[in-house]
Amino acid sequence: MLIEPIQFVVAPAEVGHTLAKVLRSRLNGPSWTDVRKLIAARRVKVGDSVCSDDARRLKENEVVVLLEQPKPLPRVAHPERLVVRHLDDHVVVVEKPAGVNTVRHPAELEWSEHRRQLDPTLEDLTQWAIAHRLDRPPKELPRLRIVHRLDKETSGLVVFARSAVAERVLGMQFRKHTVVRRYLAVVPGYLPARTITSNLIPDRGDGRRGSTRLPDVGKEATTHIAVEERLPRYTILSCRLETGRTHQIRIHLSEAGHPVCGDKVYVKKPTGEVFEDKSNAPRLALHATELGFEHPATGEHLHWSMPLPGDLQKFVESLRKSGS
């Protein structure tokens, strides 16, 4: 079956129809079997993610891409490859790789185990890794409870609660901003140490999240920034979250004139002009390097750190060499 790659935006008339139906129509009528094979082979992206669900209902203005080659499964699709830093009856801490969603989209919660294996989230991978370590079927394990998230392209440390008490106590720690969360970000230029506080809103006027100057609007967000290392034409920043709003670091750094290298979303200047990214970053250069909290059952202070993963280490080394 030879079908050329295509890309299209979901039209109003296609809204609510399944991915298989719309794709078959756009490809001028191949068989249903062929279309489903394309989707099962991980050759179709909806938005930024591969979609292996042929029954997924499409929304207006979503971008669908038929890839030339199948998208490989994440390297950690095998549970034994996921690095588990801590596991007990109440919490599990893991190292999230880039390219994996932390949790599943609500529309995908009823997926079968087989379908989840085709497109696993960090939540899936963590549960399978626990089952592998304890030599128990995943269905016999307590469900994982979400207390925070990392963006898909962000790597780093993530904690899941494994009990109701852990979910409640960790949730309280996150709300009180007592959890230690530090990130490393690579940005163009030089941004000196500072604390950025703003009120974030879901739509700043261009369809993206951002800050507002309107009083009593939005949610307060505070990011403490320090310089980790100065590079030729770039800087590695240490960003400590006081609050944990969606995309907070990316928004604050972009609005300060130094968007995270590899970011494809928060790249517009206040004038509307787009920042030009000349860094050749392999992906979003943002990494959750430090995580610490009080154990929800024992009260013991737990703390972990994780160095930059290989792709970002190689990227940083190339930036260091660019000035030599």
For each residue, the residues with C-beta under 8 A, 3 or more apart:
1: 30 34 37 38
2:
3: 27 30 34 38 66
4:
5: 65 66 67 68
6: 26 27 65 66
7: 63 64 65 66
8: 26 63 64
9: 61 62 63 64
10: 14 15 22 58 59 60 61 62 63 64
11: 14 15 60
12: 15 60
13:
14: 10 11 17 22 25 58
15: 10 11 12 58 59 60
16: 57 58
17: 14 21 22 57 58
18: 21 22 54 55 56 57 58
19: 22 23 39 44 46 51 53 54 55 56 57 58 64
20: 23 24 32 35 36 39 54 55
21: 17 18 24 25
22: 10 14 17 18 19 25 26 58 64
23: 19 20 26 27 35 38 39 44 64 66
24: 20 21 27 29 30 32 35
25: 14 21 22 28 29
26: 6 8 22 23 64
27: 3 6 23 24 30 35 66
28: 25
29: 24 25
30: 1 3 24 27 34 35
31: 34 35
32: 20 24 35 36
33: 36 37
34: 1 3 30 31 37 38
35: 20 23 24 27 30 31 32 38 39 54
36: 20 32 33 39 40 54
37: 1 33 34 40 41
38: 1 3 23 34 35 41 43 44 66
39: 19 20 23 35 36 43 44 51 52 53 54
40: 36 37 52 54 118
41: 37 38 70
42: 50 52 70 71 72 73 118 119
43: 38 39 66 67 69 70 71
44: 19 23 38 39 50 51 52 64 65 66 67
45: 48 49 50 51 63 64 65 67 71
46: 19 49 51 56 58 62 63 64
47: 62 63
48: 45 152
49: 45 46 101 119 152
50: 42 44 45 71 119
51: 19 39 44 45 46 56 119
52: 39 40 42 44 115 118 119
53: 19 39 56 108 111 115 119
54: 18 19 20 35 36 39 40
55: 18 19 20
56: 18 19 46 51 53 107 108
57: 16 17 18 19 107
58: 10 14 15 16 17 18 19 22 46 62 64
59: 10 15 62
60: 10 11 12 15
61: 9 10
62: 9 10 46 47 58 59
63: 7 8 9 10 45 46 47
64: 7 8 9 10 19 22 23 26 44 45 46 58
65: 5 6 7 44 45
66: 3 5 6 7 23 27 38 43 44
67: 5 43 44 45 70 71
68: 5
69: 43
70: 41 42 43 67
71: 42 43 45 50 67
72: 42
73: 42 77 118 120
74: 77 97 99 100 120 125
75: 81 97
76: 81 82 97 100 125
77: 73 74 81 117 120 125
78: 81
79: 82 125 128 129 131 132
80: 129 132
81: 75 76 77 78
82: 76 79 94 95 125 126 128 129
83: 94 95
84: 87 92 93 94 126 129 130 133
85: 93 94 95 157 304 306
86: 91 92 93 302 304
87: 84 91 92 93 130 133
88: 91 92 162
89: 162 163 297
90: 161 162 163 165 166 295 296 297
91: 86 87 88 159 160 161 162 166 170 295 296
92: 84 86 87 88 126 130 144 159 160 162
93: 84 85 86 87 157 158 159 291 302 304
94: 82 83 84 85 122 125 126 129 157 158 160
95: 82 83 85 155 156 157 158 306
96: 100 102 122 150 154 155 156 157 158 288
97: 74 75 76 100 155 309
98: 152 153 154 155 283 284 309 311
99: 74 152 153 283
100: 74 76 96 97 120 121 122 125 152
101: 49 104 105 121 122 152
102: 96 121 122 123 146 149 150 152 158
103: 121 122 123 146 149
104: 101 108 109 111 116 121 123 124
105: 101 108 109
106: 109
107: 56 57
108: 53 56 104 105 111
109: 104 105 106
110:
111: 53 104 108 115 116
112: 115 116
113: 116 117 138
114: 117 118
115: 52 53 111 112 118 119
116: 104 111 112 113 119 120 121 124
117: 77 113 114 120 124
118: 40 42 52 73 114 115
119: 42 49 50 51 52 53 115 116
120: 73 74 77 100 116 117 124 125 128
121: 100 101 102 103 104 116 124 125
122: 94 96 100 101 102 103 125 126 150 158
123: 102 103 104 126 127 144 146 160
124: 104 116 117 120 121 127 128
125: 74 76 77 79 82 94 100 120 121 122 128 129
126: 82 84 92 94 122 123 129 130 144 160
127: 123 124 130 131 138 141 143 144
128: 79 82 120 124 125 131 132 138
129: 79 80 82 84 94 125 126 132 133
130: 84 87 92 126 127 133 134 138 141
131: 79 127 128 134 135 136 137 138 140 141
132: 79 80 128 129 135
133: 84 87 129 130
134: 130 131 141
135: 131 132
136: 131 140 141
137: 131 140 141
138: 113 127 128 130 131 141
139:
140: 131 136 137
141: 127 130 131 134 136 137 138
142: 162 163
143: 127
144: 92 123 126 127 160 161 162
145: 160 161 162 163 164 166 167
146: 102 103 123 149 160 161
147: 159 160 161 167 170 171 174
148: 158 159 174 179 181 244
149: 102 103 146 158
150: 96 102 122 154 155 156 158 288
151: 154 247 250 284 286
152: 48 49 98 99 100 101 102
153: 98 99 262 283 284 286
154: 96 98 150 151 183 284 286 287 288
155: 95 96 97 98 150 286 287 288 309 312
156: 95 96 150 183 287 288 289 291 306
157: 85 93 94 95 96 288 289 290 291 304 305 306
158: 93 94 95 96 102 122 148 149 150 288 291
159: 91 92 93 147 148 170 291 293
160: 91 92 94 123 126 144 145 146 147
161: 90 91 144 145 146 147 166 167 170 296
162: 88 89 90 91 92 142 144 145 166
163: 89 90 142 145 166 167 296 297
164: 145 167 168
165: 90 168 169 296 297
166: 90 91 145 161 162 163 169 170 296 297
167: 145 147 161 163 164 170 171
168: 164 165 171 172 296
169: 165 166 172 173 294 296 297
170: 91 147 159 161 166 167 173 174 179 293 296
171: 147 167 168 174 175
172: 168 169 175 176
173: 169 170 176 178 179 293 294 296
174: 147 148 170 171 177 179 244
175: 171 172
176: 172 173
177: 174 241 242 243 244
178: 173 293 294
179: 148 170 173 174 291 292 293
180: 240 290 291 292 293 303
181: 148 240 241 244 288 290 291
182: 238 239 240 241 288 289 290
183: 154 156 238 239 240 241 249 286 287 288 289
184: 228 236 237 238 239 286 287 289 308 312
185: 236 237 239 249 253 260 285 286 287
186: 231 234 235 236 237 260 261 279 281 285 312 315 316 319
187: 191 234 235 237 253 258 259 260 261 285
188: 233 234 258 259 261 275 277 278 279
189: 233 234 235 257 258
190: 230 235
191: 187 194 225 227 235 237 253 256 257 258
192: 227
193: 225 226 227
194: 191 225 256
195: 222 223 224 225
196: 222 223 225 252 255 256
197: 220 221 222 223
198: 211 212 220 221 252 255
199: 211 212 214 217 218 219 220 221
200: 209 210 211 212 218 219 220 221 245 246 248 251
201: 204 209 210 211 212 217 218
202: 209
203: 206 207 208 209 210
204: 201 208 209 210 211 212
205: 210
206: 203 210 268 272
207: 203
208: 203 204 265 266 268
209: 200 201 202 203 204 246 247 251
210: 200 201 203 204 205 206 251 255 266
211: 198 199 200 201 204 218 251 252 255
212: 198 199 200 201 204 217 218
213:
214: 199 217 218
215:
216:
217: 199 201 212 214
218: 199 200 201 211 212 214
219: 199 200 243 245
220: 197 198 199 200 243
221: 197 198 199 200 243 245 248 251 252
222: 195 196 197 241 242 243
223: 195 196 197 239 240 241 242 248 249 252
224: 195 239 240 241 242
225: 191 193 194 195 196 237 238 239 240 252 253
226: 193 237 238 240
227: 191 192 193 230 235 236 237 238
228: 184 235 236 237 238
229: 235 236
230: 190 227 235 236
231: 186 234 235 236 316 319 320 323
232: 319 320 322 323
233: 188 189 319 322 323
234: 186 187 188 189 231 261 279 319
235: 186 187 189 190 191 227 228 229 230 231 258
236: 184 185 186 227 228 229 230 231 316
237: 184 185 186 187 191 225 226 227 228 253
238: 182 183 184 225 226 227 228
239: 182 183 184 185 223 224 225 249 253
240: 180 181 182 183 223 224 225 226
241: 177 181 182 183 222 223 224 244 248 249
242: 177 222 223 224
243: 177 219 220 221 222 248
244: 148 174 177 181 241 248
245: 200 219 221 248
246: 200 209
247: 151 209 250 251 265 266
248: 200 221 223 241 243 244 245 251 252
249: 183 185 223 239 241 252 253 260 286
250: 151 247 253 254 259 260 263 265 266 284 286
251: 200 209 210 211 221 247 248 254 255 266
252: 196 198 211 221 223 225 248 249 255 256
253: 185 187 191 225 237 239 249 250 256 258 259 260 266
254: 250 251 257 258 259 260 263 266 267 268 275
255: 196 198 210 211 251 252 270
256: 191 194 196 252 253
257: 189 191 254 269
258: 187 188 189 191 235 253 254
259: 187 188 250 253 254 263 266 267 275 277
260: 185 186 187 249 250 253 254 263 266 284 285 286
261: 186 187 188 234 277 279 281 284 285 315
262: 153 277 279 281 282 283 284 285
263: 250 254 259 260 266 267 277 284 286
264: 267
265: 208 247 250
266: 208 210 247 250 251 253 254 259 260 263
267: 254 259 263 264 274 275 277
268: 206 208 254 272 273 274 275
269: 257 272 273 274 275
270: 255
271:
272: 206 268 269
273: 268 269
274: 267 268 269
275: 188 254 259 267 268 269
276:
277: 188 259 261 262 263 267 281
278: 188
279: 186 188 234 261 262 285 315 319
280: 315 318
281: 186 261 262 277 284 285 315
282: 262 311 312 314 315
283: 98 99 153 262 311
284: 98 151 153 154 250 260 261 262 263 281
285: 185 186 187 260 261 262 279 281 312 315
286: 151 153 154 155 183 184 185 249 250 260 263
287: 154 155 156 183 184 185 306 308 309 312
288: 96 150 154 155 156 157 158 181 182 183 291 306
289: 156 157 182 183 184 305 306 307 308
290: 157 180 181 182 303 304 305 306
291: 93 156 157 158 159 179 180 181 288 303 304 305
292: 179 180 301 302 303 304
293: 159 170 173 178 179 180 301 302
294: 169 173 178 299 300 301 302
295: 90 91 298 299 300 301 302
296: 90 91 161 163 165 166 168 169 170 173
297: 89 90 163 165 166 169
298: 295
299: 294 295
300: 294 295
301: 292 293 294 295
302: 86 93 292 293 294 295
303: 180 290 291 292
304: 85 86 93 157 290 291 292
305: 157 289 290 291
306: 85 95 156 157 287 288 289 290
307: 289 313
308: 184 287 289 312 313 316
309: 97 98 155 287 312 313
310: 313 314
311: 98 282 283 314 315
312: 155 184 186 282 285 287 308 309 315 316
313: 307 308 309 310 316 317
314: 282 310 311 317 318
315: 186 261 279 280 281 282 285 311 312 318 319
316: 186 231 236 308 312 313 319 320
317: 313 314 320 321
318: 280 314 315 321 322
319: 186 231 232 233 234 279 315 316 322 323
320: 231 232 316 317 323 324
321: 317 318 324
322: 232 233 318 319
323: 231 232 233 319 320
324: 320 321
